[in-house]
């Protein structure tokens, strides 16, 4: 979050999208969990764990600690994710009234102490989450807010943990920090009359003045460095494996190098913690470009994400045969790649869940292409930029519900399948057989380990592709991969190293060496139907102005994007019906929703409905739950 932002008049926050918060040290209730009466000492995560070898991170932004633990155990670990990234674990301001509404998300980027209890959970819950993730084979990276504390323009001093602070007096007794631990106007470091950053190409201003009124820590001070290192080492002691360093552009590289030099090795693997630094591109000053920061660790791939947005929105996937100059914030080896994050999905500079299938396909491409260390983002759904995540009246974030209020693309069949695809092809470090059958339809191989086809057009595309895979029948991991009795989804036959594949509209097909049935290729791989016409009937009563829709996990059903849900016909009310064209031999998950003319959405209750399409028509006779 390195961009200049102007706070709105009257808002008690210091910075627009993205700053600090943590939980109360007293009794809390999170998502129905029993209250915690007191903080208990926590043991470091055991070193005797086996962590996944994969390099894919699931960024579960502002999920509470119990929800992250459940995701690691039930979804991320079994799918082969190598790490999970979580929002800042530190006590922050608690703002019941702002121009962005109650308890905006950016509270967590305004810390008031370094106690790891926050609106996301208690210290004990955080430690239990780390242990659960390690037991599932998943590393834990945390968003570390170390450039600043809360905004000195806050008009309230309420916090989630009960600590006191004086925003205008720059006093944080819980650390403790005082006035002299911060940069101020014309103090010999920040040579600016209002102490704010005005020249975004001036290294001294960018690194020693205030980012939109956030109290900027004097990281030249040995005392301040020691406090920051102590905080990070406390997290390492709880088992944390790495850090996404927030606002790293605003910390002098030498200052952060000194802090980094004081960090302990991780408890799970006994090595230096992973570092990914947030450095927005755009500066003309070479000292402030992302590449200038790589001496201290990796940098976030903003330019990569922005470039992929252009190609997918323009339908020019054929340009992706090589990653051009727009990706070169840093080398592949030092890029923490992404399609979006919490800042860029709000400012529109990258794709987001609101872009539907473009967003999903771009994530598939990122996982398939050998560039950077990919991070797949899952936050919460939002209608206003500063909106709070789902929370109770006190601002404490409630448990993640993938059917309401949260993005859960990391748990989708296709995304988990692509994580496995990336892991299976890891040893093949180059792209081969790149084929563009149209500007928006491509296919390529990773050596002889895997092949993927991507179709960003509105029609299915059938073509023959060189795969470099051994002959056999492979299972498309987007639609389910290898099941107990053969392919759970679409089967792809490779003969003579070539496969004739129908890639669904706004969809993908991906196969790899570890998802092979062992069956022999069919003599006529295109003889079976590629689509079926299935009928959906649901008995559902509605009020005037409300209609019933179907939405599901494949592009033909909107990929869980309610704006792309399929409206059903009320011709036989109260039965709503539609006949839909779906990919054959494909496992799908779906639900019905009710949507008012004003756009308000209500999901039916219960688990996702599911079935596997065949080669002939299927009729579902359902009742609204």
Secondary structure as GFF3:
##gff-version 3
##sequence-region A 1 625
A	DSSP	beta_strand	57	60	.	.	.	ID=ss1
A	DSSP	alpha_helix	65	71	.	.	.	ID=ss2
A	DSSP	pi_helix	72	76	.	.	.	ID=ss3
A	DSSP	alpha_helix	77	79	.	.	.	ID=ss4
A	DSSP	beta_strand	83	86	.	.	.	ID=ss5
A	DSSP	three_ten_helix	105	107	.	.	.	ID=ss6
A	DSSP	alpha_helix	123	135	.	.	.	ID=ss7
A	DSSP	beta_strand	139	144	.	.	.	ID=ss8
A	DSSP	beta_strand	148	151	.	.	.	ID=ss9
A	DSSP	three_ten_helix	179	181	.	.	.	ID=ss10
A	DSSP	alpha_helix	203	208	.	.	.	ID=ss11
A	DSSP	beta_strand	214	216	.	.	.	ID=ss12
A	DSSP	alpha_helix	222	237	.	.	.	ID=ss13
A	DSSP	beta_strand	242	245	.	.	.	ID=ss14
A	DSSP	three_ten_helix	248	250	.	.	.	ID=ss15
A	DSSP	alpha_helix	253	260	.	.	.	ID=ss16
A	DSSP	beta_strand	274	277	.	.	.	ID=ss17
A	DSSP	three_ten_helix	286	288	.	.	.	ID=ss18
A	DSSP	three_ten_helix	290	296	.	.	.	ID=ss19
A	DSSP	beta_strand	298	300	.	.	.	ID=ss20
A	DSSP	alpha_helix	302	314	.	.	.	ID=ss21
A	DSSP	three_ten_helix	317	321	.	.	.	ID=ss22
A	DSSP	three_ten_helix	325	327	.	.	.	ID=ss23
A	DSSP	three_ten_helix	332	334	.	.	.	ID=ss24
A	DSSP	beta_strand	335	338	.	.	.	ID=ss25
A	DSSP	alpha_helix	344	347	.	.	.	ID=ss26
A	DSSP	three_ten_helix	353	355	.	.	.	ID=ss27
A	DSSP	alpha_helix	357	368	.	.	.	ID=ss28
A	DSSP	beta_strand	373	378	.	.	.	ID=ss29
A	DSSP	three_ten_helix	409	411	.	.	.	ID=ss30
A	DSSP	alpha_helix	413	424	.	.	.	ID=ss31
A	DSSP	beta_strand	431	438	.	.	.	ID=ss32
A	DSSP	beta_strand	441	446	.	.	.	ID=ss33
A	DSSP	beta_strand	450	455	.	.	.	ID=ss34
A	DSSP	beta_strand	461	466	.	.	.	ID=ss35
A	DSSP	beta_strand	472	475	.	.	.	ID=ss36
A	DSSP	beta_strand	482	483	.	.	.	ID=ss37
A	DSSP	beta_strand	486	487	.	.	.	ID=ss38
A	DSSP	beta_strand	491	494	.	.	.	ID=ss39
A	DSSP	beta_strand	498	503	.	.	.	ID=ss40
A	DSSP	beta_strand	507	512	.	.	.	ID=ss41
A	DSSP	beta_strand	531	539	.	.	.	ID=ss42
A	DSSP	beta_strand	546	552	.	.	.	ID=ss43
A	DSSP	three_ten_helix	555	557	.	.	.	ID=ss44
A	DSSP	three_ten_helix	562	564	.	.	.	ID=ss45
A	DSSP	beta_strand	566	567	.	.	.	ID=ss46
A	DSSP	beta_strand	569	572	.	.	.	ID=ss47
A	DSSP	beta_strand	575	583	.	.	.	ID=ss48
A	DSSP	beta_strand	587	596	.	.	.	ID=ss49
A	DSSP	beta_strand	601	603	.	.	.	ID=ss50
A	DSSP	beta_strand	609	612	.	.	.	ID=ss51
A	DSSP	beta_strand	619	623	.	.	.	ID=ss52
###
